[in-house]
Amino acid sequence: MSTNAIPTKIPFNHPCIAGNEMAYISQAVQGNHISGDGEFTKRCHILLEQELQVPRVLLTTSCTHALEMAALLLEIKPGDEVIVPSFTFVSTINAFVLRGARPVFTDIRPDTLNMDEKQIEQLITPRTKAIVLVHYAGVGCEMDSVMRLSMGGHIPVIEDNAHGLFGKYRGKYLGTFGCMAAQSFHETKNFSCGEGGALIINDPQYVERAEIIREKGTNRSRFFRGQVDKYTWVDIGSSYLPSDILAAFLFAQLEAREKIQSTRRRIWEYYNEHLHDWAHERGVRLPIVPSHCEQTYHMFYLIMPSLEHRQRLIEYLKGKNIHSVFHYLPLHLSDMGGKFGGVKGQCPVTEDVSDRLLRLPFFNSMTVDMQSRVCDAIMESSRSW
């Protein structure tokens, strides 16, 4: 065997089968109901509602659509302001901009990379209609402070919990603090159905209208429960229901949640243990998880000493057939962000971290041998620093 053989590729992400996905998909097909709100959708709703102890969960076609539903439920309109971190995916704010809101960008904490709660109060104006936060990497934001700033719900808090399903802050599940939360079941998330999401509704006043908005603005859900003898168009809305085939796949993953989380914890802890000393010696920062947060082991990242170091490591790993990626670009510096007044220097931590953060390969079927190869390559790359 040639010593110059190209090593097997280690992808950044690889969708995984946790158990009964294919069997449940087959059941859904055989049950002759593969459109939205079938048997497996209901099973997902019940499982999540019981586990999280929330009034209502509604599966959606994506986390983006869950956020769009939240904006509709809050009746966001032109002239409203929404406080949002600049360090996030565009969907976090786009859902509100679509309704005419102006994003008010805030910086992140240098430790957890979550919204800096100390900056929120100074950004609140009479036009503030929501605080939209992100639990980055499945580590909880400082929710005690955020909820105080919401003034007893006077300013609604929406949790973008795409990274954080089953994570906790001071013993309470992420996604259960604000009036609503959005989940993602994209293939890069801990629990996946390829594309999908969910709206978690913690305030019962939004439940009935959420069902209507999700069903194209009709009271179809009430009809199927026998509460009305026919359904009709009663409100604005769209089609946010995922196929029951997707729900079948997702239910199998949610059933296997303890196994999945245990596997991801093993992967996260391997990286943390094997890169700890190297990082300390090389001025590289590893993730920080406060003791009062129970993270979801969603990702493992390095914050490199500089942009140059980050780019060199990405290229070095690529040469070893290992795929690593950077993450969010500052939204306030984007073309759209500039139209809303975003300027350089506005969110200095975001601007700095965005240049230096590198995400390592992380997926449920990742083996110890794969991780060993990644860690060895990282340490080899730094010999020329």
GIPEBEL-V829417 format. One record per residue. N is the residue number from 1. RES is the residue in one small letter. SS is DSSP state (h for helix, s for strand, l for the rest). PSI is psi in degrees with one decimal (NA if undefined). D_LAST is the distance of its C-alpha to the last C-alpha in Angstrom with 1 decimal. Layout:
# GIPEBEL-V829417
n->N res->RES ss->SS psi->PSI d_last->D_LAST
n->N res->RES ss->SS psi->PSI d_last->D_LAST
This chain:
# GIPEBEL-V829417
n->1 res->m ss->l psi->133.5 d_last->32.4
n->2 res->s ss->l psi->137.2 d_last->29.7
n->3 res->t ss->l psi->-10.3 d_last->26.3
n->4 res->n ss->l psi->9.1 d_last->25.0
n->5 res->a ss->l psi->138.8 d_last->26.7
n->6 res->i ss->l psi->126.3 d_last->24.9
n->7 res->p ss->l psi->153.9 d_last->24.3
n->8 res->t ss->l psi->139.0 d_last->26.5
n->9 res->k ss->l psi->136.4 d_last->25.2
n->10 res->i ss->s psi->107.3 d_last->24.2
n->11 res->p ss->l psi->164.9 d_last->25.4
n->12 res->f ss->l psi->-39.6 d_last->24.4
n->13 res->n ss->l psi->151.3 d_last->28.0
n->14 res->h ss->l psi->118.5 d_last->31.1
n->15 res->p ss->l psi->140.2 d_last->34.6
n->16 res->c ss->l psi->151.6 d_last->36.3
n->17 res->i ss->l psi->126.5 d_last->39.9
n->18 res->a ss->l psi->-22.4 d_last->40.7
n->19 res->g ss->l psi->-89.2 d_last->44.3
n->20 res->n ss->l psi->20.2 d_last->47.4
n->21 res->e ss->h psi->-53.0 d_last->46.1
n->22 res->m ss->h psi->-36.0 d_last->48.0
n->23 res->a ss->h psi->-41.6 d_last->51.1
n->24 res->y ss->h psi->-36.7 d_last->51.3
n->25 res->i ss->h psi->-43.1 d_last->50.8
n->26 res->s ss->h psi->-41.2 d_last->53.7
n->27 res->q ss->h psi->-41.0 d_last->55.8
n->28 res->a ss->h psi->-44.0 d_last->55.1
n->29 res->v ss->h psi->-45.2 d_last->56.2
n->30 res->q ss->h psi->-23.6 d_last->59.3
n->31 res->g ss->l psi->-2.7 d_last->60.2
n->32 res->n ss->l psi->27.2 d_last->60.8
n->33 res->h ss->l psi->97.9 d_last->58.8
n->34 res->i ss->l psi->2.3 d_last->55.4
n->35 res->s ss->l psi->-169.1 d_last->55.4
n->36 res->g ss->l psi->157.5 d_last->54.2
n->37 res->d ss->l psi->40.7 d_last->55.4
n->38 res->g ss->l psi->-165.1 d_last->56.5
n->39 res->e ss->h psi->-41.4 d_last->56.6
n->40 res->f ss->h psi->-29.5 d_last->52.9
n->41 res->t ss->h psi->-44.9 d_last->52.1
n->42 res->k ss->h psi->-39.6 d_last->54.6
n->43 res->r ss->h psi->-41.1 d_last->53.0
n->44 res->c ss->h psi->-43.9 d_last->49.6
n->45 res->h ss->h psi->-49.2 d_last->51.2
n->46 res->i ss->h psi->-46.2 d_last->53.0
n->47 res->l ss->h psi->-47.8 d_last->50.1
n->48 res->l ss->h psi->-40.2 d_last->47.9
n->49 res->e ss->h psi->-41.8 d_last->50.7
n->50 res->q ss->h psi->-41.6 d_last->51.6
n->51 res->e ss->h psi->-43.7 d_last->48.2
n->52 res->l ss->h psi->-14.4 d_last->47.1
n->53 res->q ss->l psi->56.0 d_last->50.7
n->54 res->v ss->l psi->156.5 d_last->50.8
n->55 res->p ss->l psi->-38.7 d_last->53.9
n->56 res->r ss->s psi->140.3 d_last->52.7
n->57 res->v ss->s psi->134.2 d_last->49.9
n->58 res->l ss->s psi->117.8 d_last->50.2
n->59 res->l ss->s psi->145.2 d_last->48.1
n->60 res->t ss->s psi->172.5 d_last->47.0
n->61 res->t ss->l psi->-15.0 d_last->45.5
n->62 res->s ss->l psi->166.0 d_last->42.1
n->63 res->c ss->h psi->-35.9 d_last->40.5
n->64 res->t ss->h psi->-46.0 d_last->40.8
n->65 res->h ss->h psi->-32.7 d_last->44.6
n->66 res->a ss->h psi->-41.8 d_last->44.8
n->67 res->l ss->h psi->-38.8 d_last->43.3
n->68 res->e ss->h psi->-38.9 d_last->45.8
n->69 res->m ss->h psi->-40.4 d_last->48.6
n->70 res->a ss->h psi->-41.5 d_last->47.5
n->71 res->a ss->h psi->-39.7 d_last->47.7
n->72 res->l ss->h psi->-42.0 d_last->51.1
n->73 res->l ss->h psi->-31.6 d_last->52.3
n->74 res->l ss->l psi->-2.6 d_last->51.3
n->75 res->e ss->l psi->45.6 d_last->53.2
n->76 res->i ss->l psi->137.8 d_last->50.3
n->77 res->k ss->l psi->168.4 d_last->51.7
n->78 res->p ss->l psi->135.3 d_last->50.9
n->79 res->g ss->l psi->-18.3 d_last->50.2
n->80 res->d ss->l psi->155.6 d_last->48.8
n->81 res->e ss->s psi->143.4 d_last->45.3
n->82 res->v ss->s psi->123.6 d_last->42.9
n->83 res->i ss->s psi->128.8 d_last->40.0
n->84 res->v ss->s psi->146.7 d_last->36.9
n->85 res->p ss->s psi->144.9 d_last->33.1
n->86 res->s ss->l psi->-26.8 d_last->31.1
n->87 res->f ss->l psi->82.5 d_last->28.5
n->88 res->t ss->l psi->173.7 d_last->30.5
n->89 res->f ss->l psi->150.9 d_last->31.8
n->90 res->v ss->l psi->-29.4 d_last->34.4
n->91 res->s ss->h psi->-31.0 d_last->37.3
n->92 res->t ss->h psi->-40.2 d_last->37.2
n->93 res->i ss->h psi->-28.3 d_last->38.6
n->94 res->n ss->h psi->-37.0 d_last->40.1
n->95 res->a ss->h psi->-32.1 d_last->42.8
n->96 res->f ss->h psi->-34.8 d_last->44.1
n->97 res->v ss->h psi->-35.6 d_last->43.6
n->98 res->l ss->l psi->-27.0 d_last->45.8
n->99 res->r ss->l psi->0.3 d_last->48.6
n->100 res->g ss->l psi->2.7 d_last->48.1
n->101 res->a ss->l psi->156.7 d_last->46.0
n->102 res->r ss->s psi->124.4 d_last->43.6
n->103 res->p ss->s psi->137.1 d_last->40.1
n->104 res->v ss->s psi->106.1 d_last->39.2
n->105 res->f ss->s psi->136.7 d_last->35.4
n->106 res->t ss->s psi->158.6 d_last->34.0
n->107 res->d ss->l psi->176.2 d_last->30.5
n->108 res->i ss->s psi->161.4 d_last->28.9
n->109 res->r ss->l psi->145.1 d_last->28.1
n->110 res->p ss->l psi->-14.9 d_last->24.5
n->111 res->d ss->l psi->-64.9 d_last->25.0
n->112 res->t ss->l psi->-13.2 d_last->26.8
n->113 res->l ss->l psi->19.1 d_last->26.3
n->114 res->n ss->l psi->164.4 d_last->30.1
n->115 res->m ss->s psi->132.0 d_last->32.5
n->116 res->d ss->l psi->102.9 d_last->32.6
n->117 res->e ss->h psi->-21.9 d_last->36.2
n->118 res->k ss->h psi->-15.7 d_last->36.6
n->119 res->q ss->h psi->-10.7 d_last->36.5
n->120 res->i ss->h psi->-46.2 d_last->39.2
n->121 res->e ss->h psi->-40.5 d_last->42.3
n->122 res->q ss->h psi->-13.8 d_last->41.7
n->123 res->l ss->h psi->-9.8 d_last->41.4
n->124 res->i ss->l psi->130.5 d_last->44.7
n->125 res->t ss->l psi->174.7 d_last->47.7
n->126 res->p ss->l psi->-17.0 d_last->51.1
n->127 res->r ss->l psi->-3.8 d_last->49.7
n->128 res->t ss->s psi->120.9 d_last->47.1
n->129 res->k ss->s psi->-9.2 d_last->48.2
n->130 res->a ss->s psi->151.1 d_last->45.3
n->131 res->i ss->s psi->118.6 d_last->42.1
n->132 res->v ss->s psi->113.7 d_last->39.9
n->133 res->l ss->s psi->164.3 d_last->36.9
n->134 res->v ss->s psi->128.6 d_last->34.3
n->135 res->h ss->l psi->87.2 d_last->33.3
n->136 res->y ss->h psi->132.3 d_last->29.7
n->137 res->a ss->h psi->18.0 d_last->28.4
n->138 res->g ss->h psi->19.5 d_last->31.8
n->139 res->v ss->l psi->127.5 d_last->31.3
n->140 res->g ss->l psi->141.1 d_last->34.4
n->141 res->c ss->l psi->168.0 d_last->34.7
n->142 res->e ss->l psi->82.3 d_last->36.5
n->143 res->m ss->h psi->-26.8 d_last->39.9
n->144 res->d ss->h psi->-48.3 d_last->42.1
n->145 res->s ss->h psi->-43.0 d_last->41.2
n->146 res->v ss->h psi->-44.0 d_last->41.2
n->147 res->m ss->h psi->-30.9 d_last->44.6
n->148 res->r ss->h psi->-40.8 d_last->46.0
n->149 res->l ss->h psi->-19.1 d_last->45.0
n->150 res->s ss->l psi->-7.2 d_last->46.8
n->151 res->m ss->l psi->54.8 d_last->49.9
n->152 res->g ss->l psi->28.2 d_last->51.6
n->153 res->g ss->l psi->-1.7 d_last->50.8
n->154 res->h ss->l psi->-37.9 d_last->52.0
n->155 res->i ss->l psi->108.5 d_last->48.6
n->156 res->p ss->s psi->142.5 d_last->47.8
n->157 res->v ss->s psi->126.4 d_last->44.4
n->158 res->i ss->s psi->127.3 d_last->43.0
n->159 res->e ss->s psi->116.5 d_last->40.2
n->160 res->d ss->s psi->99.1 d_last->37.9
n->161 res->n ss->l psi->34.7 d_last->37.3
n->162 res->a ss->l psi->-32.1 d_last->35.8
n->163 res->h ss->l psi->-9.9 d_last->33.0
n->164 res->g ss->l psi->19.1 d_last->35.2
n->165 res->l ss->l psi->126.9 d_last->38.4
n->166 res->f ss->l psi->4.8 d_last->39.5
n->167 res->g ss->l psi->162.2 d_last->36.9
n->168 res->k ss->s psi->151.5 d_last->38.6
n->169 res->y ss->s psi->117.8 d_last->38.5
n->170 res->r ss->l psi->43.2 d_last->40.5
n->171 res->g ss->l psi->-2.9 d_last->42.2
n->172 res->k ss->s psi->137.5 d_last->43.3
n->173 res->y ss->s psi->136.0 d_last->42.1
n->174 res->l ss->l psi->145.4 d_last->39.8
n->175 res->g ss->l psi->-3.2 d_last->41.9
n->176 res->t ss->l psi->12.4 d_last->45.0
n->177 res->f ss->l psi->-52.1 d_last->44.7
n->178 res->g ss->l psi->179.2 d_last->45.3
n->179 res->c ss->l psi->-28.1 d_last->48.4
n->180 res->m ss->s psi->161.1 d_last->46.6
n->181 res->a ss->s psi->152.6 d_last->43.3
n->182 res->a ss->s psi->134.9 d_last->41.8
n->183 res->q ss->s psi->154.6 d_last->40.3
n->184 res->s ss->s psi->138.6 d_last->38.4
n->185 res->f ss->l psi->34.7 d_last->39.0
n->186 res->h ss->l psi->158.2 d_last->36.7
n->187 res->e ss->l psi->-15.2 d_last->35.2
n->188 res->t ss->l psi->-4.1 d_last->31.8
n->189 res->k ss->l psi->165.9 d_last->33.5
n->190 res->n ss->l psi->-40.3 d_last->34.4
n->191 res->f ss->l psi->128.3 d_last->38.0
n->192 res->s ss->l psi->154.5 d_last->38.7
n->193 res->c ss->l psi->26.0 d_last->41.5
n->194 res->g ss->l psi->-69.9 d_last->39.4
n->195 res->e ss->l psi->132.4 d_last->40.4
n->196 res->g ss->l psi->169.5 d_last->42.3
n->197 res->g ss->s psi->-173.5 d_last->42.5
n->198 res->a ss->s psi->146.7 d_last->44.9
n->199 res->l ss->s psi->121.1 d_last->46.3
n->200 res->i ss->s psi->125.2 d_last->46.9
n->201 res->i ss->s psi->113.0 d_last->49.9
n->202 res->n ss->l psi->-20.1 d_last->50.2
n->203 res->d ss->l psi->112.2 d_last->53.0
n->204 res->p ss->h psi->-22.7 d_last->56.2
n->205 res->q ss->h psi->-19.0 d_last->57.5
n->206 res->y ss->h psi->-6.9 d_last->55.1
n->207 res->v ss->h psi->-53.8 d_last->56.0
n->208 res->e ss->h psi->-43.1 d_last->59.0
n->209 res->r ss->h psi->-33.0 d_last->57.7
n->210 res->a ss->h psi->-42.4 d_last->54.3
n->211 res->e ss->h psi->-38.3 d_last->56.4
n->212 res->i ss->h psi->-48.2 d_last->58.3
n->213 res->i ss->h psi->-41.1 d_last->55.3
n->214 res->r ss->h psi->-24.3 d_last->53.6
n->215 res->e ss->s psi->43.3 d_last->56.8
n->216 res->k ss->l psi->24.3 d_last->57.1
n->217 res->g ss->l psi->15.8 d_last->59.0
n->218 res->t ss->s psi->163.6 d_last->61.7
n->219 res->n ss->l psi->38.9 d_last->63.2
n->220 res->r ss->h psi->-37.1 d_last->62.8
n->221 res->s ss->h psi->-41.2 d_last->61.3
n->222 res->r ss->h psi->-36.0 d_last->64.4
n->223 res->f ss->h psi->-46.1 d_last->66.6
n->224 res->f ss->h psi->-19.7 d_last->65.1
n->225 res->r ss->l psi->-2.2 d_last->65.6
n->226 res->g ss->l psi->16.4 d_last->69.3
n->227 res->q ss->l psi->-21.7 d_last->69.1
n->228 res->v ss->l psi->155.7 d_last->70.4
n->229 res->d ss->l psi->-6.0 d_last->72.6
n->230 res->k ss->l psi->158.0 d_last->70.7
n->231 res->y ss->l psi->154.9 d_last->67.4
n->232 res->t ss->l psi->177.3 d_last->66.8
n->233 res->w ss->s psi->119.3 d_last->64.5
n->234 res->v ss->l psi->-10.1 d_last->64.2
n->235 res->d ss->l psi->173.7 d_last->60.8
n->236 res->i ss->l psi->158.9 d_last->57.8
n->237 res->g ss->l psi->-174.1 d_last->55.4
n->238 res->s ss->l psi->-174.0 d_last->53.5
n->239 res->s ss->s psi->99.2 d_last->52.9
n->240 res->y ss->l psi->9.5 d_last->50.1
n->241 res->l ss->l psi->128.8 d_last->51.2
n->242 res->p ss->l psi->156.7 d_last->49.1
n->243 res->s ss->l psi->148.4 d_last->50.8
n->244 res->d ss->h psi->-17.4 d_last->52.0
n->245 res->i ss->h psi->-43.7 d_last->50.2
n->246 res->l ss->h psi->-40.9 d_last->46.9
n->247 res->a ss->h psi->-35.1 d_last->48.3
n->248 res->a ss->h psi->-44.5 d_last->49.2
n->249 res->f ss->h psi->-45.6 d_last->45.7
n->250 res->l ss->h psi->-41.3 d_last->44.4
n->251 res->f ss->h psi->-39.3 d_last->47.0
n->252 res->a ss->h psi->-37.8 d_last->45.9
n->253 res->q ss->h psi->-41.6 d_last->42.4
n->254 res->l ss->h psi->-36.9 d_last->43.7
n->255 res->e ss->h psi->-36.1 d_last->46.0
n->256 res->a ss->l psi->23.7 d_last->43.0
n->257 res->r ss->h psi->-37.9 d_last->41.0
n->258 res->e ss->h psi->-40.6 d_last->40.7
n->259 res->k ss->h psi->-44.5 d_last->39.4
n->260 res->i ss->h psi->-46.5 d_last->36.9
n->261 res->q ss->h psi->-36.9 d_last->35.7
n->262 res->s ss->h psi->-41.3 d_last->35.5
n->263 res->t ss->h psi->-44.8 d_last->33.4
n->264 res->r ss->h psi->-33.8 d_last->31.0
n->265 res->r ss->h psi->-41.6 d_last->30.7
n->266 res->r ss->h psi->-43.1 d_last->29.8
n->267 res->i ss->h psi->-47.0 d_last->27.0
n->268 res->w ss->h psi->-46.1 d_last->25.7
n->269 res->e ss->h psi->-31.6 d_last->26.0
n->270 res->y ss->h psi->-49.6 d_last->24.2
n->271 res->y ss->h psi->-47.8 d_last->21.1
n->272 res->n ss->h psi->-42.3 d_last->21.4
n->273 res->e ss->h psi->-45.9 d_last->22.1
n->274 res->h ss->h psi->-16.8 d_last->19.5
n->275 res->l ss->h psi->-3.4 d_last->16.5
n->276 res->h ss->h psi->-55.0 d_last->17.8
n->277 res->d ss->h psi->-42.8 d_last->16.2
n->278 res->w ss->h psi->-45.3 d_last->12.7
n->279 res->a ss->h psi->-43.0 d_last->13.0
n->280 res->h ss->h psi->-41.7 d_last->14.4
n->281 res->e ss->h psi->-30.2 d_last->11.8
n->282 res->r ss->h psi->3.9 d_last->8.9
n->283 res->g ss->l psi->29.9 d_last->11.3
n->284 res->v ss->l psi->136.8 d_last->12.3
n->285 res->r ss->s psi->132.9 d_last->16.1
n->286 res->l ss->s psi->167.9 d_last->18.4
n->287 res->p ss->l psi->145.2 d_last->22.0
n->288 res->i ss->l psi->126.3 d_last->24.6
n->289 res->v ss->l psi->109.2 d_last->28.1
n->290 res->p ss->l psi->152.0 d_last->30.8
n->291 res->s ss->l psi->-23.8 d_last->33.3
n->292 res->h ss->l psi->6.0 d_last->36.2
n->293 res->c ss->s psi->135.0 d_last->34.6
n->294 res->e ss->s psi->104.2 d_last->35.0
n->295 res->q ss->l psi->172.3 d_last->32.4
n->296 res->t ss->l psi->0.2 d_last->32.9
n->297 res->y ss->l psi->45.9 d_last->29.7
n->298 res->h ss->l psi->-36.7 d_last->29.4
n->299 res->m ss->l psi->164.7 d_last->25.7
n->300 res->f ss->l psi->128.2 d_last->22.3
n->301 res->y ss->s psi->159.5 d_last->19.5
n->302 res->l ss->s psi->139.1 d_last->16.1
n->303 res->i ss->s psi->105.2 d_last->15.6
n->304 res->m ss->l psi->163.9 d_last->11.9
n->305 res->p ss->l psi->-26.5 d_last->10.8
n->306 res->s ss->l psi->167.9 d_last->11.7
n->307 res->l ss->h psi->-41.4 d_last->13.4
n->308 res->e ss->h psi->-45.0 d_last->10.7
n->309 res->h ss->h psi->-41.1 d_last->8.4
n->310 res->r ss->h psi->-49.0 d_last->11.8
n->311 res->q ss->h psi->-37.8 d_last->12.9
n->312 res->r ss->h psi->-38.2 d_last->10.0
n->313 res->l ss->h psi->-40.7 d_last->10.6
n->314 res->i ss->h psi->-44.4 d_last->14.3
n->315 res->e ss->h psi->-38.3 d_last->14.2
n->316 res->y ss->h psi->-45.7 d_last->12.5
n->317 res->l ss->h psi->-38.1 d_last->15.0
n->318 res->k ss->h psi->-39.9 d_last->17.7
n->319 res->g ss->h psi->-22.9 d_last->17.1
n->320 res->k ss->l psi->10.1 d_last->17.9
n->321 res->n ss->l psi->36.7 d_last->20.9
n->322 res->i ss->s psi->125.1 d_last->19.8
n->323 res->h ss->l psi->115.2 d_last->20.9
n->324 res->s ss->l psi->158.8 d_last->19.1
n->325 res->v ss->s psi->158.5 d_last->20.2
n->326 res->f ss->l psi->-173.2 d_last->19.9
n->327 res->h ss->l psi->-138.7 d_last->23.1
n->328 res->y ss->l psi->141.6 d_last->25.6
n->329 res->l ss->l psi->145.1 d_last->25.6
n->330 res->p ss->l psi->123.0 d_last->27.5
n->331 res->l ss->h psi->-32.2 d_last->31.1
n->332 res->h ss->h psi->-18.1 d_last->32.2
n->333 res->l ss->h psi->0.5 d_last->30.1
n->334 res->s ss->l psi->169.7 d_last->31.6
n->335 res->d ss->h psi->-44.7 d_last->34.5
n->336 res->m ss->h psi->-39.9 d_last->36.9
n->337 res->g ss->h psi->-38.6 d_last->35.4
n->338 res->g ss->h psi->-32.2 d_last->36.0
n->339 res->k ss->h psi->-21.5 d_last->39.6
n->340 res->f ss->l psi->14.7 d_last->39.9
n->341 res->g ss->l psi->7.1 d_last->38.5
n->342 res->g ss->l psi->134.0 d_last->34.8
n->343 res->v ss->l psi->155.0 d_last->32.8
n->344 res->k ss->l psi->138.1 d_last->29.3
n->345 res->g ss->l psi->-9.0 d_last->28.7
n->346 res->q ss->l psi->-36.5 d_last->31.3
n->347 res->c ss->l psi->76.8 d_last->29.0
n->348 res->p ss->h psi->-36.7 d_last->25.9
n->349 res->v ss->h psi->-44.1 d_last->24.4
n->350 res->t ss->h psi->-46.8 d_last->25.1
n->351 res->e ss->h psi->-39.8 d_last->23.5
n->352 res->d ss->h psi->-49.9 d_last->20.3
n->353 res->v ss->h psi->-40.2 d_last->20.1
n->354 res->s ss->h psi->-34.7 d_last->21.0
n->355 res->d ss->h psi->-23.3 d_last->18.0
n->356 res->r ss->h psi->-11.0 d_last->15.5
n->357 res->l ss->s psi->136.8 d_last->17.5
n->358 res->l ss->s psi->129.0 d_last->17.0
n->359 res->r ss->s psi->134.2 d_last->19.8
n->360 res->l ss->l psi->158.1 d_last->19.7
n->361 res->p ss->l psi->136.0 d_last->22.6
n->362 res->f ss->l psi->108.3 d_last->25.5
n->363 res->f ss->l psi->157.7 d_last->29.1
n->364 res->n ss->l psi->-33.2 d_last->32.1
n->365 res->s ss->l psi->13.7 d_last->32.2
n->366 res->m ss->l psi->130.8 d_last->28.6
n->367 res->t ss->l psi->165.6 d_last->28.7
n->368 res->v ss->h psi->-38.4 d_last->26.9
n->369 res->d ss->h psi->-40.6 d_last->25.8
n->370 res->m ss->h psi->-46.6 d_last->24.2
n->371 res->q ss->h psi->-38.7 d_last->22.4
n->372 res->s ss->h psi->-40.9 d_last->21.2
n->373 res->r ss->h psi->-40.6 d_last->19.9
n->374 res->v ss->h psi->-48.6 d_last->18.0
n->375 res->c ss->h psi->-41.6 d_last->16.5
n->376 res->d ss->h psi->-42.3 d_last->15.6
n->377 res->a ss->h psi->-39.8 d_last->13.9
n->378 res->i ss->h psi->-46.7 d_last->11.8
n->379 res->m ss->h psi->-36.0 d_last->10.7
n->380 res->e ss->h psi->-39.3 d_last->10.2
n->381 res->s ss->h psi->-28.7 d_last->8.0
n->382 res->s ss->h psi->-2.6 d_last->5.3
n->383 res->r ss->h psi->-21.8 d_last->5.6
n->384 res->s ss->h psi->4.6 d_last->3.8
n->385 res->w ss->l psi->NA d_last->0.0
